[in-house]
Amino acid sequence: MSTEIRLAVVGAGNRGAAYTHIAGATGLARVMAVAEPRESRRTAMVPRQAIDPGLVVDGWRKPAAGRRRGRHWLARIVGRKAVRVSSFGSLYHFRPENRPDGAADRCLDCGVEAVCPYSAKKLYMPPSPPRRPTPGRSR
């Protein structure tokens, strides 16, 4: 029996994409399926996590719709009958002792924010639009 943790992601937004990247990078888990209503987010996660297209659905209602269908979807992920489903989270990784060397107390003031996998700025703030050149000014 494999000890690999297999994940089904419900919600592939900023947080879901960032946390699945961290889980995969640590080697602790593998993303097997994704349920996400926004096509762009859903399709972006598939190649990054090497997800079987048959395990990609356009929202949480499909895997949760009826006990039979939900269990079938989960059985394809865990390779056997799904006995229990959990939704959980913790501050296991987001603790002071896991903070990168040289990190500040707040992400927006931090010198290592650009390379930090825990950056709140990257997780929660929209990217800045590209700056347009000012007419009449040379670079």
Salt bridges, closest charged atoms under 4 A:
GLU4 OE1 - ARG6 NE 3.71
GLU36 OE2 - ARG38 NE 2.87
ASP52 OD2 - ARG76 NH2 3.69
ASP58 OD1 - LYS62 NZ 3.40
GLU97 OE2 - ARG95 NE 2.80
ASP105 OD1 - ARG99 NH1 3.07
